Amino acid sequence: MTTNLKPALFLFLLLLTFSRSVSAQEGWNRTSDDGSWIYIPEDLKPGKKFYYKAYPAQQVHSAQVRDWLLTNARDLQKMLGEPLEPWKVKTDKKGSHSISNSFLDPSGKKFSVGYQAEAKNDETFFIIQMVTTQDLGMIIRYGMAYEKIKKNAQQIIKPEAVNVVAASEVVKKPTVDKKNTPSYQQDKVTVHQLAGLRSKERRKIIEAAIRTAPRKGVKSSALEAVWVDKYIDVIIGGFRVDTYLLFKNGEAYERCKTPPSEFNVAVSKELESASPWRKYSKWTTWRKNQNGKYEIRRNKTGQWEVLDGVRGTPGTASEKLNNTFWSYSGSSSFGSHKSSIKLMPDGQFELSSNSIMGGDGGGTGPYTATASKSDKQGSSSSTVVVGSHVGGGSSTQKKDGSKNTGTYKINGHTIEFYHDNGMIRRELFLFEKDRHNIIIGDESYWVKKN
């Protein structure tokens, strides 16, 4: 018993230390603005911008919150500036909806913006907007105060009267009988089979279907560039990556996670440009403007936008690296996550990751926190629960370190991982401009400095 409680006790002390470092950022100036409330940190440095703005609550049926958030975010964004990225609502495991984007102010300075839907009660919701200078350290620092800001806003925000959309009026999506859902094979996936699926499930099937056998996809000679746009997501407190395949024939493919050499263009166009979801298609066109910059045509708006970012550089055949690359994100809503990839000159690799997540159900329950770790030694997880009438902890350990070690091969835009547990993965691989940063799949990694 004592052995099991030690990790939980350690986590509890760690969380206490962590919460002290967050609460040390006490002072926030709060002002009222026509029914909304604005929160600005007192110690904000000159020349920097960061604020939360909580807007008046509205009555919305819970099934309509996602669409309601998207509609209102677009309207609120008009007061700030045109968004630079396509609108995309993210939904976490608890069903909370959020949106992140970026924009240019009238002087041309770039800012990040986030919109989070929060519940005041069962069918009354409000939006918290976060606007910030693109400074990752500042976003993480002030982002940790989000829960405190949210709880205060829940208490003082007043609802405004709007019509409630009745549950009977909500358009029901077709259900899928999972027991009878076909076992999709790459050569059998059809638009008809995908039509009734949820977008996340459909996306997963498409990503598998558009992969060819190794080196049977797009030839490098067919590409003008593989372009990487990396931007700050204020909701997760980290970077997001969008990779574009720019074809020499003027076509472009957005948000690519598949190595070009394994990308099946014909299947992708058939499945991803089908009429039921054509407006969400990743296929579009590109051009160069008079300044020699790449522009992309956005399907939803029909407008041309300059592509931010840099040209991705492929690795050379059988290239070996000698660095530890890491990725980090942190926010009060999504917790703290850190992962690293050690690529060694002898062709070996080691993976490691750790995370801390916690919450109290929006103030409705005891505080629950979980810390997890995975590396070449294995995996471990510890959970602690602290409340006025409840408390305790538990921990688990697995000797599965072989999933985090093995050998790797780099060839062009592909990196292959041969794990010691027998698993084989092939991922999109790119160097950024200075070769100190790499992209694997849709994740950005930096050289770790000891």
C-alpha positions as CSV (number, residue, x, y, z in Angstrom):
1,M,0.0,0.0,0.0
2,T,2.8,2.4,0.9
3,T,4.5,1.7,-2.4
4,N,1.4,2.6,-4.4
5,L,0.8,5.9,-2.5
6,K,4.3,7.3,-3.0
7,P,3.8,8.3,-6.6
8,A,0.5,9.8,-5.7
9,L,1.9,11.7,-2.8
10,F,4.8,13.0,-5.0
11,L,2.2,14.1,-7.6
12,F,0.1,15.9,-5.0
13,L,3.2,17.8,-3.8
14,L,4.1,18.5,-7.4
15,L,0.7,19.9,-8.1
16,L,0.8,22.1,-5.0
17,T,4.1,23.5,-6.1
18,F,2.7,24.0,-9.7
19,S,-0.4,25.7,-8.4
20,R,1.7,28.1,-6.3
21,S,3.7,29.1,-9.3
22,V,0.5,29.8,-11.2
23,S,-1.3,31.7,-8.4
24,A,1.9,33.8,-8.0
25,Q,0.6,35.6,-11.1
26,E,-2.1,37.2,-9.0
27,G,-3.1,40.6,-10.2
28,W,-5.6,40.9,-13.0
29,N,-7.4,44.2,-13.9
30,R,-11.1,43.5,-14.6
31,T,-13.2,46.1,-16.4
32,S,-16.8,46.0,-17.7
33,D,-17.6,46.7,-21.4
34,D,-21.3,46.8,-22.4
35,G,-22.2,43.5,-20.5
36,S,-18.8,41.9,-21.3
37,W,-15.9,41.6,-18.8
38,I,-12.2,42.2,-19.8
39,Y,-9.3,40.7,-17.8
40,I,-5.8,42.1,-18.3
41,P,-2.7,40.9,-16.3
42,E,-1.3,43.7,-14.2
43,D,2.3,42.8,-14.9
44,L,1.9,42.8,-18.7
45,K,5.1,44.2,-20.3
46,P,5.0,47.4,-22.4
47,G,4.5,46.6,-26.1
48,K,2.8,43.3,-25.4
49,K,-0.9,42.4,-25.6
50,F,-2.8,39.8,-23.7
51,Y,-6.4,39.8,-22.5
52,Y,-9.4,37.6,-21.8
53,K,-12.9,38.9,-22.7
54,A,-16.0,37.1,-21.5
55,Y,-19.1,37.9,-23.5
56,P,-22.7,37.9,-22.2
57,A,-24.3,34.4,-21.9
58,Q,-26.9,33.1,-24.3
59,Q,-29.5,30.3,-24.1
60,V,-28.3,27.6,-26.5
61,H,-29.4,23.9,-26.7
62,S,-26.3,21.8,-25.8
63,A,-26.5,20.0,-29.1
64,Q,-26.0,23.4,-30.9
65,V,-23.1,24.8,-28.9
66,R,-20.5,23.9,-31.5
67,D,-22.2,25.7,-34.4
68,W,-23.2,28.6,-32.1
69,L,-19.5,29.0,-31.1
70,L,-18.3,29.0,-34.7
71,T,-21.0,31.6,-35.8
72,N,-20.2,34.0,-32.9
73,A,-16.5,33.6,-33.3
74,R,-16.7,34.7,-36.9
75,D,-18.8,37.7,-35.9
76,L,-16.5,38.7,-33.0
77,Q,-13.4,38.3,-35.3
78,K,-14.7,41.0,-37.6
79,M,-13.9,43.6,-34.9
80,L,-10.3,42.4,-34.7
81,G,-9.3,41.6,-38.3
82,E,-9.6,39.0,-41.0
83,P,-8.5,35.5,-39.8
84,L,-5.4,34.1,-41.3
85,E,-6.3,30.4,-41.0
86,P,-9.4,28.4,-41.9
87,W,-12.0,28.2,-39.1
88,K,-11.9,24.9,-37.3
89,V,-13.7,23.9,-34.1
90,K,-11.8,21.5,-31.8
91,T,-13.8,19.4,-29.4
92,D,-12.0,17.7,-26.4
93,K,-12.8,14.4,-24.7
94,K,-15.2,16.2,-22.3
95,G,-17.1,17.8,-25.1
96,S,-15.8,21.3,-24.7
97,H,-15.5,23.3,-27.9
98,S,-12.8,25.8,-28.8
99,I,-11.3,27.6,-31.8
100,S,-7.9,29.2,-32.4
101,N,-6.7,31.5,-35.2
102,S,-4.5,34.4,-35.9
103,F,-4.9,37.8,-37.5
104,L,-3.1,41.0,-38.5
105,D,-4.0,44.3,-36.8
106,P,-4.2,47.5,-39.0
107,S,-0.4,48.1,-38.5
108,G,0.4,44.6,-39.8
109,K,1.3,43.1,-36.5
110,K,0.3,39.4,-36.0
111,F,-1.7,38.2,-33.0
112,S,-3.2,34.9,-31.9
113,V,-6.8,34.6,-30.8
114,G,-8.8,31.9,-29.2
115,Y,-12.5,31.3,-28.5
116,Q,-13.8,28.9,-25.8
117,A,-17.4,28.0,-25.2
118,E,-18.2,27.8,-21.5
119,A,-21.4,26.8,-19.6
120,K,-23.0,29.1,-17.1
121,N,-25.6,26.5,-16.5
122,D,-27.2,23.6,-18.4
123,E,-28.5,25.5,-21.4
124,T,-26.8,28.9,-21.0
125,F,-23.4,29.4,-22.5
126,F,-20.9,32.2,-22.9
127,I,-17.7,32.7,-24.9
128,I,-14.3,33.6,-23.5
129,Q,-12.0,35.3,-26.1
130,M,-8.3,35.4,-25.6
131,V,-6.2,37.8,-27.7
132,T,-2.4,37.8,-27.3
133,T,0.9,38.8,-28.8
134,Q,2.6,35.7,-30.5
135,D,4.8,35.0,-27.5
136,L,4.6,31.3,-26.5
137,G,6.1,31.9,-23.0
138,M,3.6,34.6,-22.3
139,I,0.7,32.5,-23.6
140,I,1.7,29.6,-21.3
141,R,2.2,31.9,-18.3
142,Y,-1.1,33.7,-18.5
143,G,-2.9,30.8,-20.0
144,M,-2.5,29.0,-16.7
145,A,-4.8,31.5,-15.1
146,Y,-7.7,30.6,-17.4
147,E,-9.6,28.4,-14.9
148,K,-9.5,31.3,-12.4
149,I,-10.8,33.7,-15.0
150,K,-13.5,31.3,-16.2
151,K,-14.8,30.7,-12.6
152,N,-15.0,34.5,-12.0
153,A,-16.8,35.1,-15.3
154,Q,-19.3,32.3,-14.6
155,Q,-20.3,34.2,-11.5
156,I,-20.7,37.7,-12.9
157,I,-21.7,37.2,-16.5
158,K,-25.3,37.9,-17.1
159,P,-27.4,36.1,-19.7
160,E,-29.1,37.9,-22.6
161,A,-32.4,36.7,-24.0
162,V,-32.3,34.7,-27.2
163,N,-34.5,31.9,-28.6
164,V,-33.6,28.4,-27.5
165,V,-33.3,25.9,-30.3
166,A,-35.4,22.9,-29.3
167,A,-33.9,19.5,-29.3
168,S,-36.6,18.4,-31.8
169,E,-35.3,21.0,-34.2
170,V,-31.7,19.8,-34.2
171,V,-30.8,18.1,-37.4
172,K,-29.9,14.5,-36.6
173,K,-26.9,13.0,-38.3
174,P,-27.3,9.4,-39.6
175,T,-26.2,6.8,-37.0
176,V,-23.8,4.1,-37.7
177,D,-24.4,0.5,-36.6
178,K,-20.8,-0.2,-35.4
179,K,-21.4,-4.0,-35.4
180,N,-22.3,-4.0,-39.1
181,T,-19.8,-1.3,-40.2
182,P,-17.7,-2.8,-42.9
183,S,-14.0,-3.6,-42.3
184,Y,-12.6,-1.0,-44.7
185,Q,-9.9,-2.1,-47.0
186,Q,-7.8,0.4,-48.8
187,D,-9.2,-0.6,-52.2
188,K,-12.8,-0.8,-51.0
189,V,-13.4,2.6,-49.4
190,T,-16.2,4.5,-51.2
191,V,-17.9,7.9,-50.8
192,H,-21.1,6.0,-50.0
193,Q,-19.5,4.2,-47.1
194,L,-18.1,7.4,-45.6
195,A,-21.2,9.5,-45.9
196,G,-22.9,8.5,-42.7
197,L,-19.8,8.7,-40.5
198,R,-18.7,11.4,-38.0
199,S,-16.0,13.7,-39.4
200,K,-13.3,12.4,-37.0
201,E,-14.1,8.7,-37.9
202,R,-14.3,9.6,-41.6
203,R,-10.9,11.4,-41.4
204,K,-9.2,8.4,-39.8
205,I,-10.4,6.1,-42.6
206,I,-9.5,8.5,-45.3
207,E,-6.0,9.0,-43.9
208,A,-5.4,5.2,-44.1
209,A,-7.0,4.9,-47.6
210,I,-4.9,7.6,-49.2
211,R,-1.6,5.8,-48.4
212,T,0.1,3.8,-51.0
213,A,2.8,1.2,-50.5
214,P,6.2,2.8,-49.8
215,R,7.6,4.9,-52.7
216,K,4.5,4.3,-54.8
217,G,3.0,7.8,-54.4
218,V,4.0,11.2,-55.5
219,K,7.4,11.6,-57.2
220,S,9.5,14.5,-55.9
221,S,9.8,15.8,-59.5
222,A,6.0,16.5,-59.4
223,L,6.3,18.9,-56.5
224,E,7.1,22.6,-56.6
225,A,7.5,22.7,-52.8
226,V,6.5,21.1,-49.5
227,W,5.6,24.2,-47.5
228,V,5.3,24.4,-43.7
229,D,3.2,26.9,-41.8
230,K,3.7,26.8,-38.1
231,Y,1.5,28.9,-35.8
232,I,0.6,29.3,-32.2
233,D,-2.6,27.7,-30.9
234,V,-3.6,29.7,-27.8
235,I,-6.0,27.0,-26.6
236,I,-3.4,24.3,-26.2
237,G,-0.5,26.6,-25.4
238,G,1.7,25.3,-28.2
239,F,2.4,25.2,-31.9
240,R,0.2,23.8,-34.7
241,V,1.7,22.7,-38.0
242,D,0.0,22.8,-41.4
243,T,2.0,21.2,-44.3
244,Y,1.1,22.0,-47.9
245,L,2.0,20.0,-51.0
246,L,2.4,22.5,-53.9
247,F,2.3,20.6,-57.2
248,K,3.9,21.9,-60.3
249,N,0.6,21.8,-62.2
250,G,-0.8,24.5,-59.9
251,E,-2.7,22.2,-57.5
252,A,-2.2,22.3,-53.8
253,Y,-3.1,19.9,-50.9
254,E,-3.6,21.4,-47.4
255,R,-2.8,20.0,-43.9
256,C,-0.9,17.0,-45.2
257,K,0.3,14.4,-42.7
258,T,1.2,11.7,-45.2
259,P,4.7,11.4,-46.7
260,P,4.4,12.5,-50.4
261,S,6.1,9.3,-51.6
262,E,3.1,7.4,-50.1
263,F,0.4,9.8,-51.0
264,N,-2.3,8.5,-53.4
265,V,-3.5,11.6,-55.3
266,A,-6.4,9.9,-57.2
267,V,-7.9,8.3,-54.1
268,S,-7.5,11.5,-52.1
269,K,-9.3,13.6,-54.8
270,E,-12.1,11.0,-55.0
271,L,-12.7,10.8,-51.2
272,E,-11.8,14.3,-50.0
273,S,-13.4,16.3,-52.8
274,A,-16.7,14.4,-52.8
275,S,-19.9,16.5,-52.9
276,P,-21.1,15.8,-49.3
277,W,-18.1,17.6,-47.9
278,R,-16.6,19.5,-50.9
279,K,-16.3,22.8,-49.0
280,Y,-14.0,21.0,-46.5
281,S,-11.8,19.6,-49.3
282,K,-8.1,19.9,-48.8
283,W,-7.6,20.2,-52.5
284,T,-7.2,23.8,-53.9
285,T,-4.8,25.8,-56.1
286,W,-1.7,27.9,-55.6
287,R,0.0,30.7,-57.4
288,K,2.9,33.2,-57.0
289,N,2.1,36.9,-56.6
290,Q,4.1,39.7,-58.1
291,N,6.4,39.7,-55.1
292,G,7.3,36.0,-55.7
293,K,5.4,34.8,-52.6
294,Y,3.2,31.7,-52.7
295,E,-0.6,32.3,-52.4
296,I,-3.3,29.7,-51.7
297,R,-6.9,29.9,-52.7
298,R,-9.2,29.1,-49.7
299,N,-12.1,26.9,-50.7
300,K,-14.6,28.3,-48.1
301,T,-14.1,32.0,-49.1
302,G,-12.7,31.8,-52.7
303,Q,-10.1,34.3,-51.6
304,W,-6.4,34.2,-52.2
305,E,-4.1,34.3,-49.2
306,V,-0.3,34.6,-48.9
307,L,1.2,31.4,-47.4
308,D,3.1,32.1,-44.2
309,G,5.9,29.8,-43.2
310,V,8.9,28.3,-44.9
311,R,9.9,25.7,-47.5
312,G,10.4,22.3,-45.8
313,T,13.7,20.6,-46.5
314,P,13.8,16.8,-47.1
315,G,16.4,14.6,-45.5
316,T,19.0,12.8,-47.6
317,A,18.9,9.1,-48.2
318,S,20.0,7.2,-45.1
319,E,20.8,10.4,-43.3
320,K,21.5,10.0,-39.6
321,L,21.1,12.7,-36.9
322,N,22.6,13.3,-33.5
323,N,20.2,15.4,-31.5
324,T,17.3,15.2,-29.1
325,F,14.3,17.0,-30.4
326,W,11.4,18.0,-28.1
327,S,7.9,19.3,-28.3
328,Y,5.9,21.1,-25.6
329,S,2.4,22.5,-24.9
330,G,0.7,23.7,-21.8
331,S,-2.5,25.3,-20.8
332,S,-4.9,25.1,-17.8
333,S,-7.6,23.5,-20.1
334,F,-5.4,20.8,-21.7
335,G,-2.6,20.4,-19.1
336,S,1.1,20.2,-19.6
337,H,2.6,17.9,-22.2
338,K,6.2,17.3,-23.2
339,S,7.7,14.8,-25.6
340,S,11.1,14.1,-27.1
341,I,12.7,12.1,-29.9
342,K,16.3,11.2,-29.6
343,L,17.8,10.4,-33.0
344,M,21.3,8.9,-32.7
345,P,24.1,8.6,-35.4
346,D,24.1,4.8,-35.1
347,G,20.5,4.7,-36.4
348,Q,18.9,4.1,-33.0
349,F,16.0,6.2,-31.6
350,E,14.5,6.8,-28.1
351,L,11.1,8.3,-27.4
352,S,9.9,9.8,-24.1
353,S,6.9,11.8,-23.0
354,N,5.3,13.1,-19.8
355,S,2.2,15.0,-19.0
356,I,0.2,16.5,-16.1
357,M,-3.5,17.0,-16.3
358,G,-6.0,18.1,-13.7
359,G,-9.4,19.7,-13.0
360,D,-12.3,19.9,-10.7
361,G,-15.2,19.6,-13.2
362,G,-15.7,23.3,-13.3
363,G,-16.0,23.5,-9.5
364,T,-18.6,20.8,-9.3
365,G,-16.4,18.0,-7.9
366,P,-13.1,17.1,-6.2
367,Y,-9.8,18.0,-7.8
368,T,-8.5,15.1,-9.8
369,A,-5.0,15.1,-11.3
370,T,-3.0,12.6,-13.4
371,A,0.7,12.5,-14.2
372,S,2.0,10.0,-16.8
373,K,5.4,9.2,-18.1
374,S,6.6,6.9,-20.9
375,D,10.2,6.2,-21.9
376,K,12.7,3.4,-22.6
377,Q,12.1,2.0,-19.1
378,G,8.4,1.7,-19.6
379,S,5.2,3.5,-18.8
380,S,3.8,4.8,-15.5
381,S,0.7,6.8,-14.4
382,S,-0.3,8.2,-11.1
383,T,-3.6,9.8,-10.1
384,V,-4.6,11.8,-7.0
385,V,-8.1,12.9,-5.9
386,V,-8.5,15.6,-3.3
387,G,-11.8,16.9,-2.0
388,S,-13.6,17.9,1.2
389,H,-15.0,14.4,1.6
390,V,-12.8,12.3,-0.5
391,G,-9.1,11.7,-1.1
392,G,-6.8,9.0,-2.4
393,G,-4.5,8.0,-5.1
394,S,-3.4,5.2,-7.3
395,S,-0.6,4.3,-9.7
396,T,0.2,1.9,-12.5
397,Q,3.4,0.7,-14.2
398,K,4.1,-1.2,-17.4
399,K,7.3,-2.7,-18.6
400,D,6.6,-1.7,-22.2
401,G,9.8,0.4,-22.9
402,S,10.4,-1.5,-26.2
403,K,7.7,0.6,-27.8
404,N,9.9,3.6,-27.3
405,T,13.1,2.3,-28.7
406,G,14.3,1.0,-32.1
407,T,16.0,2.0,-35.3
408,Y,15.1,4.8,-37.8
409,K,15.7,5.6,-41.5
410,I,15.3,9.0,-43.2
411,N,14.7,9.1,-46.9
412,G,13.5,12.4,-48.4
413,H,10.2,13.5,-46.8
414,T,9.8,10.2,-44.9
415,I,11.1,8.9,-41.6
416,E,10.6,5.2,-40.8
417,F,10.6,3.9,-37.2
418,Y,11.2,0.2,-36.6
419,H,10.2,-0.2,-32.9
420,D,11.7,-2.9,-30.8
421,N,8.2,-4.3,-30.0
422,G,7.7,-5.0,-33.7
423,M,5.7,-2.0,-34.7
424,I,6.7,-0.1,-37.9
425,R,5.7,3.5,-38.6
426,R,6.4,5.7,-41.6
427,E,5.7,9.4,-41.0
428,L,6.0,12.7,-42.9
429,F,9.5,14.2,-42.2
430,L,10.8,17.7,-42.9
431,F,13.6,20.0,-41.7
432,E,12.6,23.6,-41.2
433,K,14.8,26.3,-42.7
434,D,17.8,26.1,-40.2
435,R,17.6,22.3,-39.8
436,H,17.4,22.8,-36.0
437,N,13.7,22.2,-36.1
438,I,12.0,19.1,-37.6
439,I,8.4,18.2,-38.5
440,I,7.2,14.6,-37.9
441,G,3.6,14.0,-39.0
442,D,1.9,17.2,-37.8
443,E,4.1,17.8,-34.8
444,S,6.9,20.4,-34.6
445,Y,10.1,19.5,-32.6
446,W,13.1,21.7,-31.5
447,V,16.6,20.8,-30.7
448,K,16.8,20.2,-27.0
449,K,19.4,22.3,-25.2
450,N,21.0,20.7,-22.2
